[in-house]
Amino acid sequence: MTDEIQPEIPGDNSRRKFIGTSAALLAGAALLTGRAQAASIPEAPMAIDAVMQPPLRPSSGSDYQPVVTLNGWTLPWRMKDGWKEFHLVAEPVERELAPGMTARLWGYNGQSPGPTIESVEGDKARIFVTNKLPEHTTIHWHGVMLPNGMDGVGGLTQPHIKPGKTFVYEFVMQRSGTFMYHPHADEMVQMAMGMMGSLVVHPRDNTHRVDRDFVFLLGSYDIAPGTAIPKVMTMTDFNLWTWNSRVFPGIDPIVARLGDRVRVRVGNLTMTNHPIHKHGAPFTVTCTDGGWVPASAQIPEVTTDLPVGAMRAFEFDAVEPGDWAIHCHKSHHTMNAMGHEVNTFIGAGQAHLKDAVRKLVPDFMPMGSSGMAEMGAMEMPMPSNTLPMMTGYGPFGPMEMGGMFSVVKVREGLGRNDYGDPGDYKHPEGTVAYEFKGTTAKAPRAKQKKSGGITVDVVKPNGHSGH
């Protein structure tokens, strides 16, 4: 037998904090498939911070452009007797949602979401899954064609993986595309706690190649201010909307070199749909979790609606330099720590209440009479481990954003493999909107015609038949 171990993800390991889990500690774990003739379990690399790792380039086999996971990484593997072997560890994790707030979630290999699994069409994949959760689990390989007994539905297609046990999944990557993995055991709880990960399969013939390829998953959490554990029974009123379990301003930018062909792969594991909108150059949806979209069926868009439990990959040419926003177009999903029972005070003066209320609540600030934008620039006292609803600063002031928001940063002169944040865009002179300081003429208005005394009969619908 020959083992070919893929190198660890390159970079400063002291910064990224990778920890190899000793295979010797796991050698006695149960292998519940007779076909997995592995002499030992491959190590399970760990990553415990939210630094985006460089792409894990193939050292052998088919060539492909590897993906970059926002605020994440790709799981290393080893080759053993023609099988590409991976090791996932399901376990409680801590995830920094953004600087100033850390959530206590469940995930894989130290993070939520777990590391991206990357492979090639036709690969034989063997995936070891060790359960370090306090309850049983499974993994479903969402969108992947495989034998029924490898589908990962607890009780239906396999026994549950009990705490402390290791199961083995073996299947051939029959088709390329954009997929994901998540539990199908106590699914409501485990997915609400952050158990998910991306799975990308590249074409063996090197078709559909792009210059830069990004991937992330949409998640939602309900975490009360000052706490760290999600409320797993929440159905609709989530207060934190995330990309790879991060919220703005903690979400990595999507960095591209001017002229690059860029692909963005997105999966939705929340409880609602998300219209993902990118400013600037239009894109086309080129792949779903069902397969590649024929060129004849692709249409140019700037927004694509992502249903629950679906994946979309869209592509665009980075032809316009700048910092282009990309976000969910549901306005509440670009906010943090949303309070759903807050009254609207627009048009209601509150200044006269300030002195009286501050006698009871010294930190009281009257807000909302003219909108909520003032929150973006204010530093208000909050419980510990809580994020402000609006946050983030740009070169022109507060950005008043949160949640599902990031920036596509297109720059000229970047290195081919440079994914680092290039900083704020330097606008050429004369290309920024500016204040008009001239004289404003009075706008003409059409005169309203007087009513001619027309009588209108109104027929009210009976019950709901007219709806």
N, C-alpha and C positions, 0 to 999 in steps of 0.2 A: 504494500500500500504506500502511496505517496501523498503527503500533505503539502499543499501550497497555500501558505497563509498570506492573505492580503495585508499590506502594510497598514498601520494605523493611519487615521486621518492626519495629513500633514499640518504643521503649525506648531505654535507654542503650547506644549502640553501642560505647562504650569498654569497657563491662562485658561485652557480649555478643560483641564481637570479630568482627563480620561483615566479610567481605572479598569484594569483587566481583572475579571473574575476568574479565580483559579479553577482550571478544569478538574483538578484533583478533588475539589470540594463537591463537584457535581457528578463524579464518575459513578457513584452508586445510585443515581436517580433512575427511575423506571423508564424504560423505552417501550412504549406500547405499540410498536409495529415490528413484525418479524422481518421486514425487508430492510430495515435500517441497520446494516452490519457495521456500525461505527464503533471503533475501539475506544473512543473517548468523545466527550462532548466538546465542541469548539468553545473557545473563550467567549464571554459576553462583554464586549466593550461597553463602557458607561460614559455618559456625558451629563454633567450636573449644572451647567449654566446655559445661558440663552445666546451664546455667541454663534453666529452663522459660520459653519465650517466651509472650507473650500470643497469643490466637487471631488469625489473619489474616482479618479480616472482608472480605467481598466489597465491592468499590467499584463494581461494575456487574453486570448480568445478574441471575440469580435470587438471591433472598434466602435465607439459611439461617443456622442457628446453627453457627458454625465449631467445629472440634474443638480441644482442647488436648492437646498431646503431653507426657507426663511426661518431664521432663528433656530436652525436645527442642523442635522447632519445625516450622512448615509452610513448604514450599518456595514462594517467590513465583513468579509466572508473568507472561507478557505475552500480550496478545491480538494476533494477526496474521492479518488476512484471515479472521476467523471461527474460527481455531484457537487453543486455549489451549496455549501453548508453555512447557515446563519444560526444565530442564537439570540432569541428574545427572552427577556426576563420581565414578567408582569409583576409590578410592585408599587407600593406607595411612594410618591415622589413629592418634591417641593418644586414649584415652578414660579419664577418671578414673572408676573404678568406685565409689569413695567416697573421701572425704578420707584421704590416706595411701597410696593405691594407684592407679597408672595402668597400663593395659594397652596394648600395642601391637597394634592390630587392623587389619582392613580394613573400609572402610565407604564412605560416600558424602558428598560435600560437607563433609568435615572431621569427620564424626562416625559413630559406630556406636551405634544404627541410623542410617540416613540420614534426611533430613527427610521428614515426612509429605506425601504428595501428596493434595491435596484438590480435588474437582471436583463437578460437578452432572450428574445423569442427562441424557443427550442431548448433553453437551459433546463437541466434537471435540478430542481431545487429541493433541498432538505432543510427544513426549518425546525429547530429545537425550541420549545416553549416551556420555560420553567415558571411555576406559579409561586410567587412570594406574597400574594395577597392574603387577607384574612378569610377569604371565601373562595369557592371553586370558580373556574373561568374556562373559556375556550377562545379560539380565534377564528373568525370568518374572513376569508380572502375575497373581499367584495369585488365582483366583476370578473374574477379569474375563472377560466374554464379548467375543471379538475375532476378527479373521481369523486363520487358522491360522499364517500366516507372521509374525505379530506376537507369537506365544506365548512366544518366548524360549528355546527348547530348542536349545542349541548342537549343530550337526551334523544335527539332525532337521528343524527348521523355519527355520533361518537359519545363515549362517556365523558363526563366533566373532568377537567384537570383539577384535582384536589390540591389544597395548599401543600407545598413542599414537593410536588410531583413534577416530572418533566414528560411531555408528550412530543412526538415527532410527526410533522406533516411532510409528505413527499408527493411531488407532482411535477409535471413538465409544464413550463411556461408556453402554452400552446399559441398564444397570440399576443402581439405587442399592444401597448396602450397605457392608459392612466387609471390606476386602481387604488384601493385602500384596504386597510385591515382594521378590524374592531371586534369586540367580543360578541358572541351570541349566547351569553349566559348571564342571568340577572342584568340583562342589557340596559334597562332603564337606569339602574344605579351605576353600572360600570362605565357607560358612555357619558353619563352626567358628571362622573368624576374625572373624565378626561382621557379614557382609554381609546386610542385611535392612532393610526399611522398611515403614511403614504406608501404605495407600491407602484413602481414604474418599470415597465418592460419595454425595452428598445427593440426595434425591428432588426432582424439578423442581417438583412440586405442593406442596412445603413440608409434606408429611405427615411423621409420625414425628418431629416437632420436640420437643426437650427444652430445658430451661433451661441445662444444662451437659453437655458432651459430652467425654469423656476417651478417650485411646487410648494403648496401649503394647504392646510385644511381649516375649515370654518368650524368654530365651536362656540358654545354659549354657556354661561354660568350665572347662577344666582348666589352671590356671596354677600351677606349682610355687612354693612360698614363695621370695621373693627374686628371682623372675623376672618377665617382663612379657609373654611371647608364649604364647598357648594351645598346648596339645598337640593337634594336629589329628587324631591317630589314636585319641583316647579315644572309647569307645563308651558306657560306663555310669558310670564312676567320676569324675564331674565334681565339682569342689570349690567352684565359684562358680555360684550360681543367680541370674539377673538379671532385672530389668524394665527394658527399654530400656538394656541394658548398664550397669545400676547395681545396687548391692546396698544393703540397709539398713545404716547410716542415711543413705545417699546418695540414696534414692528420694524423689521429691517426694510430699507429701501430696495427696490428692484433696479439694479444698476446695469446700464447698457452702454455700449460703445456706439457712437453715431454710425449709422448704416447697418448695424447688426439686425439679423432676423431673430426675434425674441419669442419664446413660448412661455406661457404662464399656465400651469396646471392647478386647478382648484377643486377641492372636494367639500361637500356640505354635510356635516353631521350635527346640525342644529335642529331645532323643532319648527323652522320656518324657511321659506325661500329667501334668496338674497340676490337682488339685481346688482351685479358687479359692474361698475362704471369706471372706465379709464378716460382721462382727459387726453387731448392731443390726437395723435394719429389713430385712425380706426383700426379694428382688428377683425379677424374671422375666427369662428369656432371651427377647429380642425379635428377635434377628437372628443369623444365622450367615453364613459366607462363601457359602452357597447362596441366601440371600435372607431376607426378613422372615418372622417366625414369626406365623401368624394368632393373633389374640387367643384363639380357642377352644382353641388348642394350648399356650398358655402356662400354666405352673404356678408357684406361689410356691416359692422356694428360698432357702437361705442359702449353699449350696455348689453350684458347677457344675463338672463335670469337663471339662477342656479337652484333647481328644486332640492327638496330634502332627500338625502341619500343618493345624490348624483354627483358625477364629476364632469368637468368641462376643461378642455385645453384650448386656449385661444392664442393666436399668433399675430404679431404686428411687426412692421419695419420701423426701426428707431430712426426716423428721418428728420425729426425736429428736436434740436437740443433744448434742454430745460428741465425743470422739476415739475412733472406732470402728476397731479393727484390721481390715485386709484382707490376706490372705496365702495362699500355697499351704499346703494342709493336710498335705502330706508333711513331717514334722518336720525331716528333714535338709535340706529346701530353704529353711528359715529359719535357716540357719547359713552362715557364711563359712569358707573355707579348711578344709573338712572333711578330716580325716585318716581314711582308711578302715581302717587297720591298727592303730588305737590299742586297747590292751587295756582291759578293764573291770575296775576295782579296787573296785567298790562292795562294802563290807563287809570289805575287806582293809586293815588298819592299815598305814600306811607311815611313821609318825613315827620309828620306830626306824632307818629307813634314811637319814634326812635327812643326818645328820652324816657318815656314811660316803660317801655319794654326792657330797656337796658338796666333798669333798677332790679328786674327779676332775672334777666339773662344778659350778663355784661358783654358778651361777644356778639349780640344780635346786630345784624346788618340788614336794613330794609332793601330788598332787591326784587327785580322782576317788573317794576312799574313801566319800564320802557323796553322790555325784552330781557334776554338772558346773556347777551354778549359780554356784559361787564364781568361775568364769572371767569372768563378766560384770562383776565389780567389780575385777578384778586387772589391773594393768599389767605384763605380762611382756615380757622382751626378745624381739624377733622380728627376722627378717631384714628388711632394708629393702624397701619396696614390697610389704608383706604386711599383710593385715587380720586382726584377732583373730577367732576363731570366733564369739564372742558379743560384742555391742557395743550401744551406744545407751543413753541415759539418758532417763527420763521424770521427771515431777514427784515420783514416789514412790521413785525409785531405779533401779538397772540394769534394762533391759528384756530382756536376755539373748536378743537376736535378731540376725539377719543375713539375707542373701540376699533371698528373695522376700517382703518384708514392708513394708507401708506403713500409713497411717492415713487414714481418711475423716474429715475435720474438718468437722462441721456446726455452723454458728454463726448466731445471729440477728443481723440488722442489717448483714450484709455488703452491699457494693455489688453491683449486678447483674453487673459485669464485674471484680470483685475476686477474683483467684485467689491472692493472696499468703498465705503461711503465717500464720494468726492466733495462733500460739503455743499453749501448753498450755490445755486447757479448765479453766475455773473451775467446779468442781462446787458446786451449791447445797448449803447446809448440810443435813446429815443424809442425803446421798445417796451417801456413800462407805462401802464395807465397812470394818468396824472390829474391833478386838480385843475379845473378850469377857473381862472381868476378874472375873466373879462366881465362885461356887462350882460346881464341876462334880460332879454326883452320879455314883456308880459305875454304869456301864451294865449293865443286866441281861443275862444271857446264858442261852440255852436249854441245858439239860443234854443232853449227848450220850447217845444210847441205846447200850447195849452190844450188840456184835455177837451175833447169834443163831446163829452157826456155819453160815451159809448157804454152800453149796458152789456155785461158779460155774464152768462149763465154758467155756474160752476156745478159740475156733477161729481159728487163724491163717490169713490169706489165702494162697493159693498164687500166687506171683509178683505181678504188678501188676493181676490181674483184679478185685480187690476195691477198687481205687482209684476 
